[in-house]
Structures are given as structure tokens and as C-alpha cells.
Amino acid sequence: MPTPVTDMRSVPHAGWPEFLQFLVEELIPVIDAHYPVESDNRILAGHSIAGLFGAGVMLTQPSLFRGYMLSSPSFDTNHEEVWGWESDFASSGSRLDATVYVSAGGLEDDGRARLMEQAGQGPDAEKLAEIVRHFEMHGWPRGQRDTVPAFVDRVRARVYAGLEIAGDVFAGETHMSVLPGALSRGLRYVLGGWRPD
């Protein structure tokens, strides 16, 4: 049985390098061999922890994909390490030839209130109370509602050569319900047919 993670800001990246290697060395070549694709127009999309993975690829190996759709990326994971990746990329002076769409739900941070409500009841009450105590002692992570606009603003402010980036926080949407709108707008933005107001 896996050990429960009590601090979601410390989720390890188990399997990320292997997954990226699988994408690059196995999946992409099979797709290229069997389907009519524009190999210079690949898009990587990810939601939640996979959105963080997408940001990591974008900031460490940006030439692998031309477009990135990051839906509710877990930027608060591992103590918001995404800012370190972005700083390292900025220091490299490299181009970022990509079109990027980042989104989150406006209700995403309501998980804190829900967790605190549930901490005193149900079969997992003790575990939930432990998580609440941990966050009360060490600080609550910022949610996607806050980190997504901060990420878009920071990356946009760098004025990376070749970069187009936009972001949205969808009012009334949660971490899960934001996905359909994020995919629709993300595809239209990354493929070039739509620009936010």
C-alpha cells in the first residue's frame, strides 16, 4: 500500500524522466510513422500534476513541442519549484518558441475550506486533521487560482523571444470542471484561431 502524502507541496516526480523518454523515443515516432502529422507543430497538454509536467518540459526542453496547454497546473507542488525552473530558463538566455495557454478554475482554492470542514468528521478525520495541522504550522500552499496568473504574468514579463502566452481563470469552475473549457480555449489559442480579450 502506498504511503499517503501529507504535504501535497512535496509530491515527487517519480517517472517523469521515463515518461518524457517514452514520449520522445517511442510514442512520437509511432505516431509520425502512421499518421499525417506536422512534426514541427506538436502540442503537449496536461492537467493538474501533468500540467506541472508540461511546464517542466517547456522550461527545460522547450524545443520538443511548439504548443503547451497547461490546465490547472499544480504549481504549488514541491514548494512551488516551477519558479526555480523559470528563473533557470531565464538565466540561460534561450528563446522560447512556443504558444502557451495556462488556465485554472476560480473555485480551486476552496479545497482548503472543504478540508478544514471535513477534518473533524468521517473515517479519515484523524488523517485530515493531521494534514490541516501540518498546513497550519507550515503554511497553506497557494492554489492554482493564484499561481496560474502569477506564472503567466512572470513569463510574459520576461519577453522571451518567440513566446506567445495567455491565461484564464474560469469563474465558477473547480479543479475538475475547468477541464472542458480549458481544452476548448487552449486548442483554439495554441492552434492560432482565437485570442482572449
C-alpha positions as CSV (number, residue, x, y, z in Angstrom):
1,M,0.0,0.0,0.0
2,P,1.5,3.4,-0.9
3,T,2.4,5.8,1.8
4,P,-0.1,8.7,1.9
5,V,1.3,12.1,1.0
6,T,0.5,14.6,3.8
7,D,2.2,17.6,2.2
8,M,1.0,18.0,-1.4
9,R,3.7,20.5,-1.9
10,S,6.3,17.7,-1.8
11,V,5.0,15.3,-4.4
12,P,8.0,13.6,-6.1
13,H,8.3,13.5,-9.8
14,A,8.5,9.7,-9.9
15,G,8.6,8.6,-13.5
16,W,8.7,12.0,-15.2
17,P,12.1,11.4,-17.0
18,E,11.0,7.9,-18.1
19,F,7.6,9.2,-19.3
20,L,9.2,12.0,-21.3
21,Q,11.7,9.5,-22.8
22,F,8.8,7.3,-23.7
23,L,7.0,10.2,-25.4
24,V,10.1,11.2,-27.4
25,E,11.6,7.8,-28.2
26,E,8.6,5.6,-28.6
27,L,5.2,7.3,-28.9
28,I,6.1,10.2,-31.2
29,P,8.0,8.0,-33.7
30,V,5.0,5.6,-33.9
31,I,2.5,8.5,-34.4
32,D,4.8,10.1,-37.0
33,A,5.1,6.8,-38.9
34,H,1.4,6.0,-39.0
35,Y,-0.4,9.3,-39.2
36,P,-0.1,12.5,-41.2
37,V,1.3,15.0,-38.7
38,E,3.1,18.3,-38.7
39,S,6.2,17.2,-36.7
40,D,7.2,20.8,-36.1
41,N,3.8,21.6,-34.7
42,R,3.5,19.3,-31.7
43,I,1.3,20.2,-28.7
44,L,1.7,18.9,-25.1
45,A,-1.3,19.2,-22.9
46,G,-1.6,18.4,-19.2
47,H,-4.0,18.8,-16.4
48,S,-3.1,19.1,-12.7
49,I,0.2,17.4,-12.0
50,A,0.5,16.7,-15.7
51,G,0.2,20.4,-16.2
52,L,3.2,20.9,-14.0
53,F,5.0,18.2,-16.1
54,G,4.2,20.3,-19.2
55,A,5.6,23.4,-17.6
56,G,8.7,21.5,-16.7
57,V,9.2,20.3,-20.2
58,M,8.5,23.8,-21.6
59,L,11.1,25.3,-19.3
60,T,13.8,22.6,-19.6
61,Q,13.4,21.3,-23.1
62,P,11.2,23.8,-24.9
63,S,12.0,22.7,-28.5
64,L,10.3,19.3,-28.0
65,F,6.8,20.9,-28.5
66,R,5.6,24.1,-30.2
67,G,2.5,24.4,-28.1
68,Y,1.6,23.9,-24.5
69,M,-1.8,23.7,-22.8
70,L,-1.4,23.7,-19.1
71,S,-4.8,23.2,-17.3
72,S,-4.8,23.7,-13.6
73,P,-1.1,23.0,-13.3
74,S,0.0,22.1,-9.8
75,F,2.5,25.0,-9.5
76,D,2.2,24.8,-5.7
77,T,3.8,21.3,-5.7
78,N,7.3,20.8,-4.3
79,H,7.2,24.2,-2.7
80,E,6.5,26.0,-6.0
81,E,9.6,24.8,-7.7
82,V,8.3,26.0,-11.0
83,W,9.7,29.4,-10.2
84,G,13.2,27.9,-10.0
85,W,12.7,26.3,-13.4
86,E,11.6,29.5,-14.9
87,S,14.5,31.5,-13.3
88,D,17.0,28.9,-14.6
89,F,15.5,29.2,-18.1
90,A,15.5,33.0,-18.0
91,S,19.2,32.9,-17.0
92,S,20.0,30.7,-20.0
93,G,19.0,33.5,-22.4
94,S,17.3,30.9,-24.6
95,R,14.4,31.5,-27.0
96,L,11.1,30.1,-26.0
97,D,9.5,29.3,-29.4
98,A,6.1,28.2,-28.1
99,T,2.5,29.2,-27.9
100,V,1.3,28.5,-24.3
101,Y,-2.2,28.6,-22.8
102,V,-2.5,28.2,-19.0
103,S,-5.8,28.0,-17.1
104,A,-7.3,27.3,-13.7
105,G,-10.8,27.2,-12.1
106,G,-11.9,30.2,-10.0
107,L,-13.0,27.8,-7.2
108,E,-9.8,25.8,-7.0
109,D,-8.7,27.3,-3.6
110,D,-11.9,26.2,-1.9
111,G,-10.3,22.9,-1.2
112,R,-8.7,24.5,1.9
113,A,-12.1,25.3,3.4
114,R,-13.5,21.9,2.5
115,L,-10.5,20.1,4.0
116,M,-10.9,22.1,7.3
117,E,-14.7,21.3,7.3
118,Q,-14.0,17.6,6.9
119,A,-11.2,17.4,9.4
120,G,-13.5,16.7,12.3
121,Q,-15.7,14.1,10.8
122,G,-15.8,10.7,9.0
123,P,-13.4,7.7,8.9
124,D,-10.5,9.8,7.6
125,A,-11.0,12.6,10.3
126,E,-7.7,11.9,12.0
127,K,-5.6,11.9,8.8
128,L,-7.4,15.0,7.6
129,A,-6.8,16.7,10.9
130,E,-3.1,15.9,10.6
131,I,-2.9,17.5,7.2
132,V,-4.7,20.6,8.5
133,R,-2.3,20.8,11.4
134,H,0.7,20.5,9.0
135,F,-0.6,23.3,6.8
136,E,-1.5,25.5,9.7
137,M,2.1,25.1,11.1
138,H,4.0,25.3,7.8
139,G,1.7,27.4,5.7
140,W,-1.0,26.6,3.2
141,P,0.0,26.2,-0.4
142,R,-1.2,28.8,-2.9
143,G,-3.8,27.3,-5.2
144,Q,-4.0,27.4,-9.0
145,R,-6.3,30.4,-8.8
146,D,-3.3,32.4,-7.6
147,T,-0.3,30.7,-9.1
148,V,-1.6,30.5,-12.7
149,P,-2.0,34.3,-13.2
150,A,1.3,34.8,-11.4
151,F,3.0,32.3,-13.8
152,V,1.5,33.9,-16.9
153,D,2.5,37.4,-15.7
154,R,6.0,36.4,-14.8
155,V,6.7,34.5,-18.1
156,R,5.1,37.3,-20.1
157,A,7.2,39.9,-18.4
158,R,10.4,38.2,-19.4
159,V,9.5,38.9,-23.1
160,Y,11.0,35.6,-24.2
161,A,11.8,35.7,-28.0
162,G,9.3,33.5,-29.8
163,L,6.8,33.2,-27.0
164,E,3.0,33.8,-27.1
165,I,1.3,33.1,-23.8
166,A,-2.2,33.6,-22.4
167,G,-4.1,32.5,-19.3
168,D,-7.5,32.4,-17.9
169,V,-9.1,31.8,-14.5
170,F,-12.6,30.4,-15.2
171,A,-15.1,31.8,-12.7
172,G,-17.3,29.2,-11.1
173,E,-15.2,26.2,-12.1
174,T,-13.4,23.7,-9.9
175,H,-10.2,21.8,-10.5
176,M,-12.1,19.1,-12.4
177,S,-14.9,21.1,-14.0
178,V,-12.5,23.6,-15.6
179,L,-11.1,21.0,-18.0
180,P,-13.6,21.2,-20.9
181,G,-13.3,25.0,-21.2
182,A,-9.5,24.8,-20.8
183,L,-9.2,22.3,-23.6
184,S,-11.5,24.2,-25.9
185,R,-9.9,27.6,-25.4
186,G,-6.4,26.0,-25.2
187,L,-6.7,24.3,-28.5
188,R,-8.1,27.4,-30.2
189,Y,-5.3,29.6,-28.7
190,V,-2.4,27.2,-29.4
191,L,-3.6,26.4,-32.9
192,G,-4.0,30.1,-33.7
193,G,-7.7,30.7,-34.3
194,W,-8.6,32.5,-31.1
195,R,-7.1,35.2,-28.8
196,P,-8.6,36.1,-25.4
197,D,-9.9,39.7,-25.0
